[in-house]
Amino acid sequence: MAIGTDRKCLNVLLVVMTVVAILLTCGIRTLRFEQYPKRKGTANFTVFELRPWDAYSKTLQHVQNESSWNLSYTQNRVVPDQRVISDTLIAAVFSCNPYWVSLRRCFPRTFECPDTDKRITFIASIEDESAIKDVDVVIFATSVNSSTWERAMAVRTPHQVWVYSTAESSGNSPQVRESMGGGGRGSARPLGFNGYKFNMSFTYHSKSEVVAPFGEYIPFKEGIIMKNVNITSKLQSKKMVAWISSHCNPNALNNRTGFVHDLARLIPIDMYGACGTKEHLPRGSSATALLQTYKFYIAFENSCCSEYITEKFWQALADYELVPIVVGASKTDYERVAPPYSFIFADDFDSVRDLARYIRKVATNTTLYNQYHHWRLMGETFLYKSVRVYPFSSTEGACALLNFLEENAWKGDQSLSMGIDPFGSEWLGSCGLCGKHDWMTAYRRHP
């Protein structure tokens, strides 16, 4: 009797082991297809082979050509949940800078929003998939690799809204790049794993569902008194151009340091920060007062990508009251958001010498210099910095997210799908050379 029982147990054990082996071989992939089936009528259904532990070697062009981005997964339809609709929203920050969690002790934190009777609480669940099972919103604010993504996908629930949030340029945005070991820009490649899909984005880009720029220009309403700027004192000042930077790697993809040093051979530039030759700036209002004695400010971005115009530009206009000399987004992008005739676009010139000659001309011509400040009669600029670009860093950001979700999420069959393709021409595909002239493109290092 005992022998027969043991034999039955052994047979059961063999069956169980066989089933487990089958599941290990294809179970994960089957789960993907069950959770995210192809929508009827969707063409070119392309799915990356699911290999959570493999290194992905697809180039950006390969990712764009075979992208599963245009697939309509069921998770685009955020299922209504009465608890979500009638109570506090719980948002888990699944990936973010560890500094925010350990040193700044940002989490947990709750925001009460004046335009609604609801509130939103942010908790830290850094790469801890068990902590996001029951939350309403999951935020990705820094790097995510294929294995981390797959673990999170495995516990994703139908009512959750997944948010792509970044203040970085699309070229440096860690959510679309996977580090392949060794560190450094050259070791990162575009992600290409299955099911890479968010419900919405919260960035500075105008195509985001919630737009949180680094600054903005707002024209005055009729009857508003203009801001008083003492242009005469600037013209009388002997100080011409200021630059602040602590990122001075000459081997960076865009060699801003080399550009500034070449320009400094032609016009006087006072360089502050780790990359400079001047003393370190004082803090707070003393630094602002010092910089206001200059005429121009160098506002070069670290990447030349669509709409990436950071606090460098807005601070020059709003706080320092200077004329920014810019390299970064396209001229069209700057003109769309900036005050009219308020900046000098470096790529407008045929050489660095021509740029320097024009800066000297503006600096010594009262009429011409005043033209770059005439916009101050018509409106005002505001600096927001990065604290407003993340939904969990300020009341403004948190309430903007909450208001958007109230209006757009958990609406039955209504889909909620991120408008920006992370691998498309408006995001990762938008980054490139910082200008069209050869002298400008020469400052870009080939990776």
C-alpha positions as CSV (number, residue, x, y, z in Angstrom):
1,M,0.0,0.0,0.0
2,A,2.8,2.4,0.9
3,I,4.7,1.5,-2.3
4,G,1.6,2.2,-4.4
5,T,1.1,5.5,-2.7
6,D,4.7,6.5,-3.2
7,R,4.5,5.6,-6.9
8,K,1.3,7.7,-7.3
9,C,3.1,10.6,-5.6
10,L,6.1,10.2,-7.9
11,N,3.8,10.3,-11.0
12,V,2.1,13.4,-9.8
13,L,5.5,15.0,-9.1
14,L,6.7,14.2,-12.6
15,V,3.5,15.7,-14.1
16,V,4.0,18.9,-12.1
17,M,7.6,19.2,-13.1
18,T,6.7,18.8,-16.7
19,V,4.0,21.5,-16.5
20,V,6.5,23.8,-14.8
21,A,9.1,23.2,-17.5
22,I,6.5,24.1,-20.2
23,L,5.5,27.3,-18.3
24,L,9.2,28.3,-18.0
25,T,9.6,27.8,-21.7
26,C,6.6,29.7,-23.0
27,G,4.4,30.8,-20.2
28,I,5.7,34.4,-20.0
29,R,5.2,35.0,-23.7
30,T,1.7,33.5,-23.6
31,L,0.8,35.9,-20.8
32,R,1.9,38.8,-23.0
33,F,-0.4,37.8,-25.8
34,E,-3.3,37.1,-23.4
35,Q,-3.0,40.5,-21.7
36,Y,-2.2,42.5,-24.8
37,P,-4.0,41.1,-27.8
38,K,-3.9,42.6,-31.2
39,R,-6.8,45.0,-31.8
40,K,-9.0,44.1,-34.8
41,G,-7.9,46.0,-37.9
42,T,-4.4,46.8,-36.6
43,A,-1.9,46.3,-39.4
44,N,1.7,45.2,-39.2
45,F,1.5,43.5,-35.9
46,T,5.1,43.3,-34.9
47,V,6.1,42.0,-31.5
48,F,9.7,41.8,-30.2
49,E,10.8,38.3,-29.2
50,L,10.4,38.3,-25.4
51,R,13.8,37.6,-23.8
52,P,13.8,39.4,-20.5
53,W,17.3,38.5,-19.6
54,D,18.9,39.0,-23.0
55,A,20.9,42.2,-24.1
56,Y,19.0,44.0,-26.8
57,S,21.2,45.1,-29.7
58,K,18.6,46.9,-31.9
59,T,19.7,50.3,-33.2
60,L,17.4,53.2,-33.1
61,Q,16.5,52.8,-36.7
62,H,15.8,49.1,-36.2
63,V,13.5,50.0,-33.2
64,Q,11.7,52.6,-35.3
65,N,11.2,50.2,-38.2
66,E,10.0,47.3,-36.1
67,S,8.4,49.3,-33.3
68,S,5.5,47.8,-31.5
69,W,4.5,51.3,-30.5
70,N,1.5,51.6,-32.8
71,L,-0.1,48.5,-31.3
72,S,-3.3,49.0,-29.4
73,Y,-3.1,46.9,-26.3
74,T,-6.0,46.5,-23.9
75,Q,-4.1,48.3,-21.3
76,N,-4.7,51.6,-23.2
77,R,-8.3,51.2,-21.9
78,V,-8.1,52.1,-18.2
79,V,-10.8,50.1,-16.5
80,P,-13.1,52.1,-14.1
81,D,-12.5,51.5,-10.4
82,Q,-15.0,53.0,-7.9
83,R,-12.3,53.3,-5.3
84,V,-10.2,55.4,-7.6
85,I,-13.0,57.6,-8.7
86,S,-14.4,58.4,-5.2
87,D,-11.3,58.5,-3.0
88,T,-7.6,59.4,-2.8
89,L,-5.4,58.5,-5.7
90,I,-2.3,56.5,-4.8
91,A,0.7,57.1,-7.1
92,A,3.8,54.9,-6.9
93,V,7.1,56.3,-8.2
94,F,8.5,53.1,-9.6
95,S,11.7,54.6,-11.0
96,C,13.3,57.8,-9.9
97,N,16.6,59.3,-8.7
98,P,17.5,57.5,-5.4
99,Y,18.5,60.9,-4.0
100,W,14.9,62.0,-4.0
101,V,14.1,59.1,-1.7
102,S,17.1,58.8,0.6
103,L,18.3,62.3,1.1
104,R,15.4,64.6,0.4
105,R,12.9,62.2,2.0
106,C,10.2,63.2,-0.4
107,F,8.0,60.2,0.1
108,P,5.4,59.5,1.1
109,R,3.8,62.9,0.5
110,T,0.2,63.9,-0.1
111,F,-1.1,66.9,-2.0
112,E,-4.5,68.6,-1.5
113,C,-5.8,70.2,-4.7
114,P,-8.0,73.3,-4.5
115,D,-10.0,72.5,-7.7
116,T,-11.2,69.1,-6.5
117,D,-12.3,67.3,-3.4
118,K,-9.7,64.6,-4.1
119,R,-6.1,64.3,-3.2
120,I,-3.1,62.4,-4.4
121,T,-0.5,60.6,-2.4
122,F,2.9,59.6,-3.8
123,I,4.8,56.7,-2.4
124,A,8.3,55.4,-3.3
125,S,8.4,51.9,-4.7
126,I,11.7,52.0,-6.5
127,E,11.9,48.9,-8.7
128,D,9.7,47.0,-6.2
129,E,7.0,45.4,-8.3
130,S,5.2,44.1,-5.2
131,A,4.5,47.7,-4.1
132,I,2.7,48.7,-7.3
133,K,0.1,46.0,-7.4
134,D,-2.7,47.9,-5.8
135,V,-1.8,51.5,-6.7
136,D,-3.8,53.7,-9.2
137,V,-0.9,55.4,-10.9
138,V,2.7,54.2,-11.6
139,I,5.3,56.9,-12.5
140,F,8.5,56.2,-14.4
141,A,10.9,59.1,-13.8
142,T,14.3,57.7,-14.5
143,S,16.0,54.6,-15.9
144,V,14.2,51.4,-16.6
145,N,15.7,48.3,-18.2
146,S,14.1,45.3,-19.8
147,S,14.1,43.0,-16.8
148,T,12.7,45.8,-14.5
149,W,10.0,46.5,-17.1
150,E,9.0,42.9,-17.4
151,R,8.7,42.5,-13.7
152,A,6.4,45.6,-13.5
153,M,4.3,44.4,-16.4
154,A,3.7,41.1,-14.7
155,V,1.8,42.8,-11.9
156,R,0.1,45.5,-13.9
157,T,-3.6,45.8,-13.3
158,P,-6.2,47.0,-15.8
159,H,-7.2,50.2,-13.8
160,Q,-3.6,51.5,-13.5
161,V,-2.4,54.6,-15.4
162,W,1.3,54.4,-16.3
163,V,3.0,57.8,-16.6
164,Y,6.2,58.7,-18.4
165,S,7.8,61.7,-16.6
166,T,11.1,63.4,-17.3
167,A,12.9,66.7,-17.2
168,E,15.7,65.4,-19.3
169,S,16.2,65.9,-23.0
170,S,14.7,63.1,-25.1
171,G,18.3,62.1,-26.1
172,N,19.3,61.6,-22.5
173,S,15.9,60.4,-21.3
174,P,16.7,57.2,-19.4
175,Q,13.3,55.7,-19.9
176,V,14.1,55.0,-23.6
177,R,17.7,53.9,-23.1
178,E,19.0,50.8,-21.5
179,S,22.5,50.7,-20.0
180,M,24.3,47.7,-21.4
181,G,27.2,47.8,-18.9
182,G,30.3,49.9,-18.5
183,G,28.4,53.1,-18.1
184,G,28.6,56.2,-20.3
185,R,26.6,57.4,-23.2
186,G,28.1,54.9,-25.6
187,S,27.0,51.9,-23.6
188,A,23.3,52.9,-23.8
189,R,21.1,51.9,-26.6
190,P,17.4,52.3,-27.4
191,L,15.1,49.9,-25.6
192,G,13.4,47.4,-27.7
193,F,11.4,45.0,-25.5
194,N,7.8,43.9,-25.9
195,G,4.9,45.9,-24.6
196,Y,6.8,49.2,-24.1
197,K,3.7,51.3,-23.6
198,F,2.6,54.2,-21.3
199,N,-0.9,55.7,-20.9
200,M,0.4,59.3,-20.8
201,S,3.4,61.6,-20.5
202,F,4.2,64.4,-18.1
203,T,7.1,66.4,-19.6
204,Y,8.1,69.8,-20.9
205,H,7.1,68.8,-24.5
206,S,3.9,70.4,-26.0
207,K,2.7,67.0,-27.2
208,S,2.6,65.6,-23.6
209,E,-0.8,65.0,-22.0
210,V,0.4,67.2,-19.1
211,V,2.8,69.9,-20.2
212,A,5.2,71.3,-17.6
213,P,7.7,73.6,-19.2
214,F,10.8,75.1,-17.5
215,G,9.4,78.6,-18.1
216,E,7.0,80.6,-20.2
217,Y,6.3,84.0,-21.7
218,I,2.9,85.5,-20.9
219,P,1.8,88.7,-22.7
220,F,0.4,91.4,-20.5
221,K,-3.3,92.1,-20.4
222,E,-4.3,95.6,-21.4
223,G,-3.5,98.1,-18.6
224,I,-0.7,96.1,-17.0
225,I,2.4,98.2,-16.2
226,M,5.6,97.0,-17.8
227,K,8.5,95.6,-15.7
228,N,11.2,98.2,-15.3
229,V,14.6,97.1,-16.6
230,N,17.5,99.5,-16.5
231,I,18.9,99.0,-20.0
232,T,21.1,102.1,-19.8
233,S,23.2,100.6,-17.0
234,K,23.7,97.4,-19.0
235,L,25.0,99.4,-22.0
236,Q,27.4,101.3,-19.8
237,S,28.7,98.2,-18.2
238,K,32.0,96.8,-19.4
239,K,30.9,93.3,-18.8
240,M,29.7,91.6,-21.9
241,V,29.0,87.8,-21.7
242,A,28.5,85.4,-18.8
243,W,28.5,81.6,-18.8
244,I,27.9,79.3,-15.9
245,S,28.7,75.6,-16.3
246,S,30.0,72.7,-14.2
247,H,29.7,70.1,-17.0
248,C,32.9,70.6,-19.0
249,N,33.7,67.2,-20.5
250,P,35.4,67.9,-23.9
251,N,34.4,64.4,-25.0
252,A,30.7,65.0,-24.5
253,L,28.5,64.3,-27.4
254,N,28.0,68.1,-27.9
255,N,31.2,69.9,-27.0
256,R,29.7,73.1,-25.4
257,T,32.9,73.8,-23.6
258,G,34.9,73.8,-26.8
259,F,32.4,76.1,-28.5
260,V,32.5,78.6,-25.6
261,H,36.3,78.7,-25.5
262,D,36.4,79.3,-29.2
263,L,34.0,82.2,-28.9
264,A,35.9,83.5,-25.9
265,R,39.0,84.0,-28.1
266,L,36.9,86.6,-30.0
267,I,34.8,88.3,-27.4
268,P,35.2,88.7,-23.6
269,I,33.3,85.9,-21.7
270,D,33.4,85.5,-18.0
271,M,33.1,81.8,-17.2
272,Y,31.7,80.7,-13.8
273,G,31.4,77.3,-12.3
274,A,33.7,74.3,-12.5
275,C,34.3,75.0,-16.2
276,G,35.2,78.6,-15.7
277,T,38.1,80.8,-15.0
278,K,36.2,83.2,-12.7
279,E,35.5,82.7,-9.0
280,H,32.5,80.7,-8.0
281,L,29.3,82.6,-7.9
282,P,27.8,83.7,-4.6
283,R,24.4,82.2,-3.8
284,G,21.0,83.6,-4.2
285,S,20.3,87.3,-4.8
286,S,24.0,88.2,-4.8
287,A,24.5,85.9,-7.8
288,T,21.5,87.4,-9.6
289,A,22.7,91.0,-8.9
290,L,26.2,90.1,-10.3
291,L,24.8,88.5,-13.5
292,Q,22.5,91.4,-14.1
293,T,25.5,93.6,-14.8
294,Y,26.2,91.7,-18.0
295,K,24.6,92.1,-21.4
296,F,24.4,88.5,-22.7
297,Y,24.2,85.0,-21.3
298,I,25.3,81.8,-22.9
299,A,22.4,79.3,-22.7
300,F,23.7,76.2,-24.5
301,E,21.7,73.0,-23.9
302,N,23.4,69.6,-23.5
303,S,21.3,68.1,-26.3
304,C,19.7,69.4,-29.4
305,C,16.3,67.8,-29.3
306,S,12.7,68.9,-30.0
307,E,11.5,71.6,-27.6
308,Y,14.2,71.0,-25.1
309,I,14.6,74.6,-23.7
310,T,15.6,74.5,-20.1
311,E,15.9,76.9,-17.1
312,K,19.2,78.2,-18.6
313,F,17.2,80.1,-21.2
314,W,14.3,81.2,-19.0
315,Q,16.6,82.3,-16.1
316,A,18.6,84.6,-18.4
317,L,15.3,86.3,-19.4
318,A,13.4,86.3,-16.2
319,D,16.1,86.7,-13.4
320,Y,19.3,88.0,-15.0
321,E,17.5,90.2,-17.6
322,L,20.0,89.4,-20.2
323,V,20.0,88.5,-23.9
324,P,20.5,84.7,-24.2
325,I,22.8,83.3,-26.9
326,V,21.3,79.9,-27.6
327,V,22.2,76.5,-29.0
328,G,19.7,73.7,-28.5
329,A,16.2,73.1,-29.9
330,S,15.3,74.4,-33.4
331,K,14.9,78.1,-34.0
332,T,11.2,77.4,-34.6
333,D,10.9,75.8,-31.2
334,Y,12.5,78.9,-29.5
335,E,10.3,81.3,-31.5
336,R,7.1,79.5,-30.5
337,V,7.7,79.9,-26.8
338,A,10.0,82.8,-26.3
339,P,9.3,86.5,-26.2
340,P,9.6,88.1,-29.7
341,Y,13.1,89.1,-30.7
342,S,14.6,88.2,-27.3
343,F,17.5,85.8,-28.1
344,I,20.4,85.3,-30.5
345,F,20.4,82.0,-32.3
346,A,24.0,80.9,-32.9
347,D,23.2,78.9,-36.1
348,D,22.0,82.0,-37.8
349,F,25.6,82.9,-38.6
350,D,28.1,81.5,-41.1
351,S,30.9,81.2,-38.6
352,V,31.9,81.6,-35.0
353,R,33.7,84.8,-36.0
354,D,30.5,86.2,-37.6
355,L,28.6,85.3,-34.4
356,A,31.2,87.1,-32.3
357,R,31.1,90.2,-34.6
358,Y,27.3,90.4,-34.3
359,I,27.4,90.2,-30.5
360,R,29.9,93.1,-30.4
361,K,27.7,95.1,-32.7
362,V,24.6,94.6,-30.5
363,A,26.6,95.4,-27.4
364,T,27.7,98.7,-28.7
365,N,24.6,99.8,-30.4
366,T,21.9,101.3,-28.1
367,T,19.1,101.0,-30.6
368,L,19.9,97.4,-31.5
369,Y,20.4,96.2,-27.9
370,N,17.1,97.9,-26.8
371,Q,15.3,95.9,-29.5
372,Y,16.2,92.7,-27.6
373,H,14.4,94.0,-24.5
374,H,11.4,95.7,-26.2
375,W,9.3,92.6,-25.5
376,R,9.4,93.6,-21.8
377,L,6.9,96.3,-22.7
378,M,4.4,93.6,-23.9
379,G,4.8,90.7,-21.4
380,E,6.7,88.9,-18.7
381,T,8.7,85.7,-18.5
382,F,8.4,83.1,-15.7
383,L,11.0,80.6,-14.5
384,Y,9.7,77.3,-13.2
385,K,12.8,75.1,-13.0
386,S,12.7,71.3,-12.8
387,V,10.7,71.2,-9.6
388,R,7.6,71.8,-11.6
389,V,8.4,69.3,-14.3
390,Y,7.9,66.3,-12.2
391,P,4.4,65.5,-10.8
392,F,5.6,64.5,-7.3
393,S,7.8,67.6,-6.7
394,S,5.3,70.4,-6.2
395,T,1.6,71.1,-5.6
396,E,1.3,72.5,-9.1
397,G,2.6,69.4,-10.7
398,A,0.6,67.0,-8.5
399,C,-2.6,68.8,-9.0
400,A,-2.1,69.1,-12.8
401,L,-1.7,65.3,-12.9
402,L,-4.8,64.8,-10.7
403,N,-6.9,67.1,-12.7
404,F,-5.9,65.5,-16.0
405,L,-6.7,62.0,-14.6
406,E,-10.1,63.1,-13.3
407,E,-11.1,64.4,-16.7
408,N,-9.6,61.6,-18.9
409,A,-9.0,58.4,-17.0
410,W,-11.3,55.7,-15.8
411,K,-14.0,56.5,-18.3
412,G,-15.2,53.1,-19.3
413,D,-14.2,52.2,-22.8
414,Q,-12.4,55.5,-23.4
415,S,-8.7,54.8,-24.2
416,L,-5.9,56.7,-22.6
417,S,-2.8,56.5,-24.7
418,M,0.4,58.6,-24.7
419,G,0.5,60.9,-27.7
420,I,4.3,60.9,-28.1
421,D,6.1,58.0,-29.6
422,P,9.3,57.7,-27.5
423,F,11.1,56.3,-30.5
424,G,9.6,58.6,-33.1
425,S,10.5,61.9,-34.7
426,E,9.1,64.1,-31.9
427,W,11.2,62.4,-29.1
428,L,14.2,60.2,-29.4
429,G,14.3,60.6,-33.2
430,S,14.3,64.4,-32.9
431,C,17.8,64.6,-31.5
432,G,20.6,65.4,-33.9
433,L,23.1,68.0,-34.9
434,C,23.1,71.4,-33.2
435,G,22.7,73.4,-36.3
436,K,23.0,73.2,-40.1
437,H,26.3,75.1,-40.6
438,D,29.5,73.0,-40.8
439,W,31.2,75.1,-38.1
440,M,28.3,74.3,-35.7
441,T,28.1,70.6,-36.5
442,A,31.9,70.3,-35.9
443,Y,31.3,70.6,-32.2
444,R,29.3,67.4,-32.2
445,R,31.4,64.3,-31.4
446,H,30.5,61.1,-33.2
447,P,29.8,58.3,-30.7
